[in-house]
């Protein structure tokens, strides 16, 4: 979401139709350019770091 705000939504959007159109164009562009996410840590590290959250999600 942060990258979407920085790259696409850094201004006031007048209505929902314009918002949908802007996000769709941004999404298509990122997909065409095959932009990847640079994850900061591995899945195993996330499970350890976020173990308290995982417990509440599993219940």
C-alpha distance matrix in Angstrom:
0.0 3.8 5.5 5.1 6.3 8.7 10.0 10.3 10.0 12.0 14.8 16.1 15.8 19.3 18.8 17.0 18.7 17.5 13.8 14.3 16.2 13.9 10.9 13.7 15.1 12.0 11.6 15.4 15.6 13.3 15.3 18.5 17.9 17.0 14.2 13.9 11.8 13.9 14.2 15.9 18.3 20.1 19.9 23.2 22.1 19.1 21.6 23.9 21.5 20.0 23.3 23.6 20.5 21.6 25.0 23.7 21.6 24.7 27.1
3.8 0.0 3.8 5.4 5.2 6.2 8.6 9.9 9.7 10.4 13.8 15.7 16.3 19.9 20.2 19.0 20.7 18.9 15.5 16.7 18.1 15.2 12.9 15.9 16.6 13.2 13.5 17.1 16.5 14.2 16.8 19.7 18.4 17.9 14.6 14.3 11.9 13.2 13.9 14.9 17.8 20.2 20.7 23.8 22.1 19.4 22.4 24.2 21.4 20.4 24.0 24.4 21.6 23.1 26.4 25.4 23.7 26.9 29.2
5.5 3.8 0.0 3.8 5.4 5.0 5.9 8.0 9.2 10.2 13.7 16.2 16.4 20.2 20.6 19.4 20.4 18.3 15.2 16.1 16.8 13.7 11.5 14.2 14.2 10.5 11.1 14.4 13.2 10.9 13.9 16.4 14.9 14.7 11.4 11.7 10.2 11.8 13.4 15.0 18.2 20.4 21.2 24.6 23.1 20.8 23.9 25.9 23.4 22.7 26.2 27.0 24.3 25.3 28.9 28.1 26.1 29.1 31.7
5.1 5.4 3.8 0.0 3.8 5.5 5.3 5.4 6.5 8.7 11.7 13.7 13.3 16.9 17.0 15.7 16.6 14.6 11.5 12.3 13.2 10.1 7.9 10.9 11.3 7.9 8.8 12.3 11.8 10.2 13.1 15.6 15.0 15.1 12.4 13.4 12.5 14.8 16.3 18.2 21.2 23.1 23.4 26.9 25.8 23.1 25.9 28.2 25.8 24.6 28.0 28.5 25.5 26.5 29.9 28.7 26.5 29.5 32.0
6.3 5.2 5.4 3.8 0.0 3.8 5.7 5.5 4.5 5.7 8.9 10.9 11.4 15.2 15.9 15.2 16.7 14.4 11.4 13.3 14.3 11.1 9.7 13.3 13.6 10.6 12.1 15.6 14.9 13.7 16.8 19.1 18.3 18.7 15.9 16.7 15.4 17.1 18.4 19.8 22.8 25.1 25.5 28.7 27.2 24.5 27.4 29.3 26.6 25.4 28.9 29.0 26.0 27.5 30.8 29.4 27.5 30.8 32.9
8.7 6.2 5.0 5.5 3.8 0.0 3.8 6.0 6.3 5.7 9.5 12.5 13.6 17.4 18.7 18.4 19.5 16.8 14.2 16.1 16.4 12.8 12.0 15.2 14.6 11.3 13.4 16.4 14.8 13.6 17.0 18.9 17.4 18.2 15.1 16.1 15.0 16.2 18.0 19.0 22.4 25.0 26.0 29.1 27.4 25.1 28.2 29.9 27.1 26.4 30.1 30.5 27.8 29.3 32.7 31.6 29.9 33.1 35.4
10.0 8.6 5.9 5.3 5.7 3.8 0.0 3.8 6.4 6.8 10.0 13.1 13.5 17.2 18.3 17.8 18.3 15.3 13.2 14.7 14.2 10.5 10.0 12.7 11.5 8.2 10.7 13.2 11.3 10.6 14.3 15.7 14.4 15.7 13.0 14.8 14.6 16.3 18.6 20.2 23.6 25.9 26.9 30.2 28.9 26.7 29.8 31.7 29.2 28.5 32.1 32.8 29.9 31.1 34.6 33.6 31.5 34.5 37.0
10.3 9.9 8.0 5.4 5.5 6.0 3.8 0.0 3.8 5.9 8.1 10.5 10.1 13.8 14.6 14.2 14.5 11.6 9.5 11.2 10.8 7.0 7.1 10.2 9.2 6.7 9.6 12.2 11.1 11.3 14.5 16.0 15.5 17.0 14.8 16.9 16.8 19.0 21.1 22.9 26.1 28.1 28.7 32.1 31.0 28.5 31.3 33.5 31.1 29.9 33.4 33.8 30.7 31.8 35.2 33.9 31.7 34.7 37.0
10.0 9.7 9.2 6.5 4.5 6.3 6.4 3.8 0.0 3.8 5.4 7.3 7.4 11.2 12.4 12.4 13.5 10.7 8.3 11.0 11.4 8.1 8.2 11.9 11.8 9.8 12.3 15.2 14.6 14.6 17.6 19.4 19.1 20.3 18.0 19.6 18.9 20.9 22.5 24.1 27.1 29.3 29.6 33.0 31.6 28.9 31.6 33.7 31.0 29.6 33.0 33.0 29.9 31.4 34.6 32.9 30.9 34.2 36.2
12.0 10.4 10.2 8.7 5.7 5.7 6.8 5.9 3.8 0.0 3.8 7.1 8.9 12.6 14.6 15.3 16.6 13.5 11.6 14.6 14.8 11.3 11.9 15.4 14.8 12.6 15.4 18.1 16.9 16.8 20.2 21.7 20.9 22.3 19.6 21.1 20.2 21.7 23.4 24.5 27.8 30.3 31.0 34.2 32.4 29.9 32.8 34.5 31.6 30.5 34.1 34.1 31.2 33.0 36.1 34.5 32.8 36.2 38.2
14.8 13.8 13.7 11.7 8.9 9.5 10.0 8.1 5.4 3.8 0.0 3.8 6.3 9.5 12.2 13.7 15.0 11.9 10.7 14.2 14.3 11.3 12.8 16.2 15.6 14.2 17.2 19.7 18.8 19.3 22.5 23.9 23.5 25.0 22.7 24.5 23.7 25.4 27.1 28.2 31.4 33.8 34.3 37.5 35.9 33.2 35.9 37.7 34.8 33.5 37.0 36.7 33.7 35.6 38.6 36.7 35.1 38.5 40.2
16.1 15.7 16.2 13.7 10.9 12.5 13.1 10.5 7.3 7.1 3.8 0.0 3.8 6.3 9.2 11.3 13.1 10.4 9.6 13.4 13.9 11.7 13.3 16.7 16.7 15.9 18.6 21.1 20.8 21.5 24.3 25.9 25.9 27.3 25.2 26.9 26.0 28.0 29.3 30.5 33.5 35.8 36.0 39.1 37.6 34.7 37.2 39.1 36.1 34.5 37.9 37.3 34.1 36.1 38.8 36.6 35.0 38.5 39.9
15.8 16.3 16.4 13.3 11.4 13.6 13.5 10.1 7.4 8.9 6.3 3.8 0.0 3.8 5.8 7.7 9.3 6.7 6.1 9.9 10.6 9.1 10.9 13.9 14.3 14.2 16.6 18.9 19.2 20.2 22.6 24.1 24.7 26.1 24.4 26.2 25.7 28.1 29.4 31.0 33.9 35.8 35.7 39.0 37.9 34.8 37.1 39.3 36.6 34.8 38.0 37.5 34.1 35.8 38.5 36.3 34.4 37.7 39.1
19.3 19.9 20.2 16.9 15.2 17.4 17.2 13.8 11.2 12.6 9.5 6.3 3.8 0.0 3.8 7.3 8.6 6.9 7.8 11.2 11.8 11.3 13.5 15.9 16.5 17.1 19.4 21.3 21.9 23.3 25.4 26.8 27.7 29.2 27.7 29.7 29.2 31.7 33.0 34.7 37.5 39.3 39.0 42.3 41.3 38.1 40.2 42.5 39.9 37.8 40.9 40.2 36.8 38.4 41.0 38.6 36.7 40.0 41.2
18.8 20.2 20.6 17.0 15.9 18.7 18.3 14.6 12.4 14.6 12.2 9.2 5.8 3.8 0.0 3.8 5.5 5.5 6.4 8.9 10.2 10.8 12.5 14.4 15.8 16.7 18.4 20.3 21.5 22.8 24.5 26.1 27.4 28.6 27.4 29.2 28.9 31.6 32.7 34.6 37.1 38.6 38.0 41.4 40.6 37.3 39.2 41.7 39.3 37.0 39.9 39.1 35.6 37.0 39.5 36.9 34.8 38.0 39.1
17.0 19.0 19.4 15.7 15.2 18.4 17.8 14.2 12.4 15.3 13.7 11.3 7.7 7.3 3.8 0.0 3.8 5.5 4.9 6.1 8.6 9.8 10.5 12.1 14.2 15.2 16.2 18.2 19.9 21.0 22.2 24.1 25.7 26.5 25.5 27.1 26.7 29.7 30.6 32.8 35.0 36.3 35.4 38.8 38.3 34.9 36.6 39.3 37.1 34.7 37.4 36.8 33.2 34.3 36.8 34.3 32.0 35.0 36.2
18.7 20.7 20.4 16.6 16.7 19.5 18.3 14.5 13.5 16.6 15.0 13.1 9.3 8.6 5.5 3.8 0.0 3.8 5.4 5.2 6.2 8.6 10.0 10.6 12.4 14.3 15.3 16.5 18.5 20.1 21.1 22.5 24.5 25.6 25.0 27.1 27.2 30.4 31.6 34.1 36.4 37.5 36.7 40.2 39.9 36.7 38.4 41.3 39.3 36.9 39.6 39.3 35.6 36.5 39.1 36.8 34.3 37.1 38.5
17.5 18.9 18.3 14.6 14.4 16.8 15.3 11.6 10.7 13.5 11.9 10.4 6.7 6.9 5.5 5.5 3.8 0.0 3.8 5.5 5.1 6.0 8.5 9.8 10.6 12.2 14.0 15.4 16.5 18.3 19.9 21.1 22.6 24.1 23.3 25.6 25.8 28.8 30.3 32.7 35.3 36.6 36.2 39.8 39.2 36.1 38.2 40.9 38.7 36.7 39.6 39.4 35.9 36.9 39.7 37.6 35.1 38.1 39.7
13.8 15.5 15.2 11.5 11.4 14.2 13.2 9.5 8.3 11.6 10.7 9.6 6.1 7.8 6.4 4.9 5.4 3.8 0.0 3.8 5.4 5.2 6.1 8.4 10.0 10.6 12.0 14.2 15.4 16.5 18.1 19.9 21.2 22.2 21.1 22.9 22.8 25.8 27.0 29.3 31.8 33.2 32.7 36.2 35.6 32.5 34.5 37.2 35.0 32.9 35.9 35.7 32.1 33.1 36.0 33.9 31.5 34.5 36.2
14.3 16.7 16.1 12.3 13.3 16.1 14.7 11.2 11.0 14.6 14.2 13.4 9.9 11.2 8.9 6.1 5.2 5.5 3.8 0.0 3.8 5.6 5.3 6.0 8.6 9.9 10.4 12.1 14.2 15.3 16.3 18.1 20.0 20.7 20.1 22.0 22.2 25.5 26.7 29.3 31.5 32.5 31.8 35.4 35.2 32.0 33.9 36.8 34.9 32.7 35.5 35.5 31.8 32.4 35.4 33.4 30.6 33.4 35.1
16.2 18.1 16.8 13.2 14.3 16.4 14.2 10.8 11.4 14.8 14.3 13.9 10.6 11.8 10.2 8.6 6.2 5.1 5.4 3.8 0.0 3.8 5.5 5.1 6.2 8.6 9.9 10.6 12.3 14.3 15.3 16.5 18.4 19.8 19.5 22.0 22.7 26.0 27.7 30.4 32.9 33.9 33.5 37.2 37.0 34.1 36.1 39.0 37.2 35.2 38.1 38.4 34.8 35.3 38.3 36.5 33.7 36.4 38.4
13.9 15.2 13.7 10.1 11.1 12.8 10.5 7.0 8.1 11.3 11.3 11.7 9.1 11.3 10.8 9.8 8.6 6.0 5.2 5.6 3.8 0.0 3.8 5.5 5.3 6.2 8.6 10.1 10.7 12.4 14.3 15.5 16.7 18.3 17.4 19.9 20.5 23.5 25.4 27.9 30.6 31.9 31.9 35.5 35.0 32.2 34.6 37.3 35.2 33.5 36.6 37.0 33.5 34.2 37.4 35.8 33.2 36.0 38.1
10.9 12.9 11.5 7.9 9.7 12.0 10.0 7.1 8.2 11.9 12.8 13.3 10.9 13.5 12.5 10.5 10.0 8.5 6.1 5.3 5.5 3.8 0.0 3.8 5.5 5.0 6.0 8.5 9.8 10.5 12.1 14.1 15.3 16.1 15.2 17.2 17.5 20.7 22.3 24.9 27.4 28.6 28.3 32.0 31.6 28.7 31.0 33.8 31.9 30.1 33.1 33.5 30.0 30.6 33.9 32.3 29.6 32.3 34.5
13.7 15.9 14.2 10.9 13.3 15.2 12.7 10.2 11.9 15.4 16.2 16.7 13.9 15.9 14.4 12.1 10.6 9.8 8.4 6.0 5.1 5.5 3.8 0.0 3.8 5.4 5.1 6.1 8.6 9.9 10.5 12.1 14.2 15.1 15.0 17.3 18.3 21.8 23.5 26.5 28.8 29.5 29.1 32.9 32.9 30.1 32.2 35.3 33.7 31.9 34.7 35.3 31.8 31.9 35.2 33.8 30.8 33.2 35.6
15.1 16.6 14.2 11.3 13.6 14.6 11.5 9.2 11.8 14.8 15.6 16.7 14.3 16.5 15.8 14.2 12.4 10.6 10.0 8.6 6.2 5.3 5.5 3.8 0.0 3.8 5.5 5.2 6.2 8.7 9.9 10.6 12.3 14.1 14.1 17.1 18.5 21.7 24.0 26.9 29.5 30.5 30.5 34.3 34.1 31.7 34.0 36.9 35.2 33.8 36.8 37.6 34.2 34.4 37.8 36.6 33.7 36.1 38.6
12.0 13.2 10.5 7.9 10.6 11.3 8.2 6.7 9.8 12.6 14.2 15.9 14.2 17.1 16.7 15.2 14.3 12.2 10.6 9.9 8.6 6.2 5.0 5.4 3.8 0.0 3.8 5.6 5.2 6.3 8.7 10.0 10.7 12.2 11.3 14.1 15.2 18.3 20.6 23.3 26.1 27.3 27.6 31.3 30.9 28.5 31.1 33.8 32.0 30.7 33.9 34.8 31.5 31.9 35.4 34.3 31.6 34.1 36.7
11.6 13.5 11.1 8.8 12.1 13.4 10.7 9.6 12.3 15.4 17.2 18.6 16.6 19.4 18.4 16.2 15.3 14.0 12.0 10.4 9.9 8.6 6.0 5.1 5.5 3.8 0.0 3.8 5.4 5.2 6.1 8.6 9.9 10.3 10.0 12.3 13.5 17.0 19.0 22.1 24.4 25.2 25.1 28.9 28.9 26.5 28.8 31.8 30.3 28.9 31.8 32.9 29.5 29.5 33.0 32.1 29.1 31.4 34.1
15.4 17.1 14.4 12.3 15.6 16.4 13.2 12.2 15.2 18.1 19.7 21.1 18.9 21.3 20.3 18.2 16.5 15.4 14.2 12.1 10.6 10.1 8.5 6.1 5.2 5.6 3.8 0.0 3.8 5.5 5.1 6.0 8.5 9.6 10.5 13.4 15.5 19.0 21.3 24.6 26.8 27.3 27.3 31.1 31.4 29.2 31.5 34.5 33.2 32.0 34.8 36.0 32.8 32.5 36.0 35.2 32.1 34.1 36.9
15.6 16.5 13.2 11.8 14.9 14.8 11.3 11.1 14.6 16.9 18.8 20.8 19.2 21.9 21.5 19.9 18.5 16.5 15.4 14.2 12.3 10.7 9.8 8.6 6.2 5.2 5.4 3.8 0.0 3.8 5.4 5.1 6.2 8.5 8.9 12.4 14.7 17.7 20.5 23.6 26.2 27.1 27.6 31.4 31.3 29.4 32.0 34.8 33.3 32.4 35.4 36.8 33.7 33.6 37.2 36.6 33.7 35.9 38.8
13.3 14.2 10.9 10.2 13.7 13.6 10.6 11.3 14.6 16.8 19.3 21.5 20.2 23.3 22.8 21.0 20.1 18.3 16.5 15.3 14.3 12.4 10.5 9.9 8.7 6.3 5.2 5.5 3.8 0.0 3.8 5.5 5.1 6.0 5.5 8.7 10.9 14.0 16.7 19.9 22.4 23.2 23.9 27.6 27.5 25.7 28.3 31.1 29.7 28.9 31.9 33.5 30.5 30.3 34.0 33.6 30.7 32.8 35.9
15.3 16.8 13.9 13.1 16.8 17.0 14.3 14.5 17.6 20.2 22.5 24.3 22.6 25.4 24.5 22.2 21.1 19.9 18.1 16.3 15.3 14.3 12.1 10.5 9.9 8.7 6.1 5.1 5.4 3.8 0.0 3.8 5.4 4.8 6.4 9.1 11.8 15.2 17.5 21.0 23.1 23.3 23.5 27.3 27.7 25.9 28.3 31.2 30.3 29.4 32.1 33.8 30.8 30.1 33.8 33.5 30.4 32.2 35.3
18.5 19.7 16.4 15.6 19.1 18.9 15.7 16.0 19.4 21.7 23.9 25.9 24.1 26.8 26.1 24.1 22.5 21.1 19.9 18.1 16.5 15.5 14.1 12.1 10.6 10.0 8.6 6.0 5.1 5.5 3.8 0.0 3.8 5.4 8.0 11.3 14.5 17.5 20.2 23.6 25.8 26.0 26.6 30.3 30.7 29.1 31.6 34.5 33.5 32.8 35.6 37.4 34.4 33.8 37.5 37.3 34.1 35.8 39.0
17.9 18.4 14.9 15.0 18.3 17.4 14.4 15.5 19.1 20.9 23.5 25.9 24.7 27.7 27.4 25.7 24.5 22.6 21.2 20.0 18.4 16.7 15.3 14.2 12.3 10.7 9.9 8.5 6.2 5.1 5.4 3.8 0.0 3.8 5.5 9.1 12.4 14.9 18.1 21.2 23.6 24.2 25.2 28.8 28.9 27.7 30.4 33.0 31.9 31.6 34.5 36.5 33.8 33.3 37.0 37.0 34.1 35.9 39.2
17.0 17.9 14.7 15.1 18.7 18.2 15.7 17.0 20.3 22.3 25.0 27.3 26.1 29.2 28.6 26.5 25.6 24.1 22.2 20.7 19.8 18.3 16.1 15.1 14.1 12.2 10.3 9.6 8.5 6.0 4.8 5.4 3.8 0.0 3.8 6.3 9.9 12.6 15.4 18.8 20.8 21.0 21.9 25.4 25.8 24.6 27.2 29.9 29.1 28.8 31.5 33.6 31.0 30.2 33.9 34.2 31.2 32.8 36.2
14.2 14.6 11.4 12.4 15.9 15.1 13.0 14.8 18.0 19.6 22.7 25.2 24.4 27.7 27.4 25.5 25.0 23.3 21.1 20.1 19.5 17.4 15.2 15.0 14.1 11.3 10.0 10.5 8.9 5.5 6.4 8.0 5.5 3.8 0.0 3.8 6.9 9.5 12.6 15.8 18.2 18.9 20.1 23.6 23.5 22.3 25.1 27.6 26.5 26.2 29.2 31.2 28.7 28.2 32.0 32.2 29.5 31.4 34.7
13.9 14.3 11.7 13.4 16.7 16.1 14.8 16.9 19.6 21.1 24.5 26.9 26.2 29.7 29.2 27.1 27.1 25.6 22.9 22.0 22.0 19.9 17.2 17.3 17.1 14.1 12.3 13.4 12.4 8.7 9.1 11.3 9.1 6.3 3.8 0.0 3.8 6.4 9.1 12.5 14.6 15.1 16.3 19.9 19.8 18.7 21.5 24.0 23.0 23.0 25.8 28.1 25.7 25.1 28.9 29.4 26.8 28.5 31.9
11.8 11.9 10.2 12.5 15.4 15.0 14.6 16.8 18.9 20.2 23.7 26.0 25.7 29.2 28.9 26.7 27.2 25.8 22.8 22.2 22.7 20.5 17.5 18.3 18.5 15.2 13.5 15.5 14.7 10.9 11.8 14.5 12.4 9.9 6.9 3.8 0.0 3.8 5.9 9.2 11.5 12.5 13.8 17.3 16.8 15.4 18.5 20.8 19.5 19.5 22.5 24.6 22.3 22.0 25.8 26.3 23.9 25.8 29.2
13.9 13.2 11.8 14.8 17.1 16.2 16.3 19.0 20.9 21.7 25.4 28.0 28.1 31.7 31.6 29.7 30.4 28.8 25.8 25.5 26.0 23.5 20.7 21.8 21.7 18.3 17.0 19.0 17.7 14.0 15.2 17.5 14.9 12.6 9.5 6.4 3.8 0.0 3.8 6.3 9.1 10.7 12.9 16.0 15.0 14.2 17.6 19.4 18.0 18.7 21.8 24.1 22.3 22.1 25.9 26.7 24.7 26.6 30.0
14.2 13.9 13.4 16.3 18.4 18.0 18.6 21.1 22.5 23.4 27.1 29.3 29.4 33.0 32.7 30.6 31.6 30.3 27.0 26.7 27.7 25.4 22.3 23.5 24.0 20.6 19.0 21.3 20.5 16.7 17.5 20.2 18.1 15.4 12.6 9.1 5.9 3.8 0.0 3.8 5.7 7.4 9.4 12.4 11.3 10.4 13.8 15.6 14.3 15.0 18.0 20.5 18.8 18.6 22.3 23.3 21.5 23.3 26.7
15.9 14.9 15.0 18.2 19.8 19.0 20.2 22.9 24.1 24.5 28.2 30.5 31.0 34.7 34.6 32.8 34.1 32.7 29.3 29.3 30.4 27.9 24.9 26.5 26.9 23.3 22.1 24.6 23.6 19.9 21.0 23.6 21.2 18.8 15.8 12.5 9.2 6.3 3.8 0.0 3.8 7.1 9.8 11.9 9.8 9.5 13.2 14.0 12.4 13.8 16.9 19.4 18.3 18.5 22.0 23.2 22.0 23.8 27.0
18.3 17.8 18.2 21.2 22.8 22.4 23.6 26.1 27.1 27.8 31.4 33.5 33.9 37.5 37.1 35.0 36.4 35.3 31.8 31.5 32.9 30.6 27.4 28.8 29.5 26.1 24.4 26.8 26.2 22.4 23.1 25.8 23.6 20.8 18.2 14.6 11.5 9.1 5.7 3.8 0.0 3.8 6.7 8.3 6.2 6.7 10.2 10.9 10.0 11.8 14.4 17.3 16.6 16.3 19.6 21.4 20.3 21.6 24.9
20.1 20.2 20.4 23.1 25.1 25.0 25.9 28.1 29.3 30.3 33.8 35.8 35.8 39.3 38.6 36.3 37.5 36.6 33.2 32.5 33.9 31.9 28.6 29.5 30.5 27.3 25.2 27.3 27.1 23.2 23.3 26.0 24.2 21.0 18.9 15.1 12.5 10.7 7.4 7.1 3.8 0.0 3.8 5.5 5.2 6.3 8.8 10.1 10.5 12.0 13.8 17.2 16.5 15.4 18.6 20.8 19.4 20.1 23.6
19.9 20.7 21.2 23.4 25.5 26.0 26.9 28.7 29.6 31.0 34.3 36.0 35.7 39.0 38.0 35.4 36.7 36.2 32.7 31.8 33.5 31.9 28.3 29.1 30.5 27.6 25.1 27.3 27.6 23.9 23.5 26.6 25.2 21.9 20.1 16.3 13.8 12.9 9.4 9.8 6.7 3.8 0.0 3.8 5.4 5.0 6.2 8.8 9.8 10.2 11.5 14.9 14.0 12.3 15.6 17.7 16.1 16.5 20.2
23.2 23.8 24.6 26.9 28.7 29.1 30.2 32.1 33.0 34.2 37.5 39.1 39.0 42.3 41.4 38.8 40.2 39.8 36.2 35.4 37.2 35.5 32.0 32.9 34.3 31.3 28.9 31.1 31.4 27.6 27.3 30.3 28.8 25.4 23.6 19.9 17.3 16.0 12.4 11.9 8.3 5.5 3.8 0.0 3.8 5.4 5.2 6.5 8.7 9.9 10.3 14.0 14.1 12.2 14.8 17.6 16.6 16.6 20.0
22.1 22.1 23.1 25.8 27.2 27.4 28.9 31.0 31.6 32.4 35.9 37.6 37.9 41.3 40.6 38.3 39.9 39.2 35.6 35.2 37.0 35.0 31.6 32.9 34.1 30.9 28.9 31.4 31.3 27.5 27.7 30.7 28.9 25.8 23.5 19.8 16.8 15.0 11.3 9.8 6.2 5.2 5.4 3.8 0.0 3.8 5.4 5.2 6.1 8.4 9.7 13.1 13.4 12.6 15.3 17.8 17.3 17.9 21.1
19.1 19.4 20.8 23.1 24.5 25.1 26.7 28.5 28.9 29.9 33.2 34.7 34.8 38.1 37.3 34.9 36.7 36.1 32.5 32.0 34.1 32.2 28.7 30.1 31.7 28.5 26.5 29.2 29.4 25.7 25.9 29.1 27.7 24.6 22.3 18.7 15.4 14.2 10.4 9.5 6.7 6.3 5.0 5.4 3.8 0.0 3.8 5.4 5.0 5.7 7.9 11.0 10.4 9.8 13.0 15.0 14.2 15.3 18.5
21.6 22.4 23.9 25.9 27.4 28.2 29.8 31.3 31.6 32.8 35.9 37.2 37.1 40.2 39.2 36.6 38.4 38.2 34.5 33.9 36.1 34.6 31.0 32.2 34.0 31.1 28.8 31.5 32.0 28.3 28.3 31.6 30.4 27.2 25.1 21.5 18.5 17.6 13.8 13.2 10.2 8.8 6.2 5.2 5.4 3.8 0.0 3.8 5.6 5.2 5.3 9.0 8.9 7.3 10.1 12.7 12.1 12.5 15.7
23.9 24.2 25.9 28.2 29.3 29.9 31.7 33.5 33.7 34.5 37.7 39.1 39.3 42.5 41.7 39.3 41.3 40.9 37.2 36.8 39.0 37.3 33.8 35.3 36.9 33.8 31.8 34.5 34.8 31.1 31.2 34.5 33.0 29.9 27.6 24.0 20.8 19.4 15.6 14.0 10.9 10.1 8.8 6.5 5.2 5.4 3.8 0.0 3.8 5.5 5.1 8.6 10.0 9.3 11.1 14.0 14.3 14.7 17.4
21.5 21.4 23.4 25.8 26.6 27.1 29.2 31.1 31.0 31.6 34.8 36.1 36.6 39.9 39.3 37.1 39.3 38.7 35.0 34.9 37.2 35.2 31.9 33.7 35.2 32.0 30.3 33.2 33.3 29.7 30.3 33.5 31.9 29.1 26.5 23.0 19.5 18.0 14.3 12.4 10.0 10.5 9.8 8.7 6.1 5.0 5.6 3.8 0.0 3.8 5.7 8.1 9.1 9.7 11.9 14.0 14.5 15.8 18.2
20.0 20.4 22.7 24.6 25.4 26.4 28.5 29.9 29.6 30.5 33.5 34.5 34.8 37.8 37.0 34.7 36.9 36.7 32.9 32.7 35.2 33.5 30.1 31.9 33.8 30.7 28.9 32.0 32.4 28.9 29.4 32.8 31.6 28.8 26.2 23.0 19.5 18.7 15.0 13.8 11.8 12.0 10.2 9.9 8.4 5.7 5.2 5.5 3.8 0.0 3.8 5.6 5.4 6.3 8.9 10.5 10.8 12.5 14.9
23.3 24.0 26.2 28.0 28.9 30.1 32.1 33.4 33.0 34.1 37.0 37.9 38.0 40.9 39.9 37.4 39.6 39.6 35.9 35.5 38.1 36.6 33.1 34.7 36.8 33.9 31.8 34.8 35.4 31.9 32.1 35.6 34.5 31.5 29.2 25.8 22.5 21.8 18.0 16.9 14.4 13.8 11.5 10.3 9.7 7.9 5.3 5.1 5.7 3.8 0.0 3.8 5.4 5.0 6.3 9.0 9.9 10.7 12.8
23.6 24.4 27.0 28.5 29.0 30.5 32.8 33.8 33.0 34.1 36.7 37.3 37.5 40.2 39.1 36.8 39.3 39.4 35.7 35.5 38.4 37.0 33.5 35.3 37.6 34.8 32.9 36.0 36.8 33.5 33.8 37.4 36.5 33.6 31.2 28.1 24.6 24.1 20.5 19.4 17.3 17.2 14.9 14.0 13.1 11.0 9.0 8.6 8.1 5.6 3.8 0.0 3.8 5.5 5.3 6.8 9.0 10.3 11.4
20.5 21.6 24.3 25.5 26.0 27.8 29.9 30.7 29.9 31.2 33.7 34.1 34.1 36.8 35.6 33.2 35.6 35.9 32.1 31.8 34.8 33.5 30.0 31.8 34.2 31.5 29.5 32.8 33.7 30.5 30.8 34.4 33.8 31.0 28.7 25.7 22.3 22.3 18.8 18.3 16.6 16.5 14.0 14.1 13.4 10.4 8.9 10.0 9.1 5.4 5.4 3.8 0.0 3.8 5.4 5.3 6.3 8.8 10.3
21.6 23.1 25.3 26.5 27.5 29.3 31.1 31.8 31.4 33.0 35.6 36.1 35.8 38.4 37.0 34.3 36.5 36.9 33.1 32.4 35.3 34.2 30.6 31.9 34.4 31.9 29.5 32.5 33.6 30.3 30.1 33.8 33.3 30.2 28.2 25.1 22.0 22.1 18.6 18.5 16.3 15.4 12.3 12.2 12.6 9.8 7.3 9.3 9.7 6.3 5.0 5.5 3.8 0.0 3.8 5.5 5.1 6.2 8.8
25.0 26.4 28.9 29.9 30.8 32.7 34.6 35.2 34.6 36.1 38.6 38.8 38.5 41.0 39.5 36.8 39.1 39.7 36.0 35.4 38.3 37.4 33.9 35.2 37.8 35.4 33.0 36.0 37.2 34.0 33.8 37.5 37.0 33.9 32.0 28.9 25.8 25.9 22.3 22.0 19.6 18.6 15.6 14.8 15.3 13.0 10.1 11.1 11.9 8.9 6.3 5.3 5.4 3.8 0.0 3.8 5.5 5.4 6.6
23.7 25.4 28.1 28.7 29.4 31.6 33.6 33.9 32.9 34.5 36.7 36.6 36.3 38.6 36.9 34.3 36.8 37.6 33.9 33.4 36.5 35.8 32.3 33.8 36.6 34.3 32.1 35.2 36.6 33.6 33.5 37.3 37.0 34.2 32.2 29.4 26.3 26.7 23.3 23.2 21.4 20.8 17.7 17.6 17.8 15.0 12.7 14.0 14.0 10.5 9.0 6.8 5.3 5.5 3.8 0.0 3.8 5.5 5.4
21.6 23.7 26.1 26.5 27.5 29.9 31.5 31.7 30.9 32.8 35.1 35.0 34.4 36.7 34.8 32.0 34.3 35.1 31.5 30.6 33.7 33.2 29.6 30.8 33.7 31.6 29.1 32.1 33.7 30.7 30.4 34.1 34.1 31.2 29.5 26.8 23.9 24.7 21.5 22.0 20.3 19.4 16.1 16.6 17.3 14.2 12.1 14.3 14.5 10.8 9.9 9.0 6.3 5.1 5.5 3.8 0.0 3.8 5.6
24.7 26.9 29.1 29.5 30.8 33.1 34.5 34.7 34.2 36.2 38.5 38.5 37.7 40.0 38.0 35.0 37.1 38.1 34.5 33.4 36.4 36.0 32.3 33.2 36.1 34.1 31.4 34.1 35.9 32.8 32.2 35.8 35.9 32.8 31.4 28.5 25.8 26.6 23.3 23.8 21.6 20.1 16.5 16.6 17.9 15.3 12.5 14.7 15.8 12.5 10.7 10.3 8.8 6.2 5.4 5.5 3.8 0.0 3.8
27.1 29.2 31.7 32.0 32.9 35.4 37.0 37.0 36.2 38.2 40.2 39.9 39.1 41.2 39.1 36.2 38.5 39.7 36.2 35.1 38.4 38.1 34.5 35.6 38.6 36.7 34.1 36.9 38.8 35.9 35.3 39.0 39.2 36.2 34.7 31.9 29.2 30.0 26.7 27.0 24.9 23.6 20.2 20.0 21.1 18.5 15.7 17.4 18.2 14.9 12.8 11.4 10.3 8.8 6.6 5.4 5.6 3.8 0.0
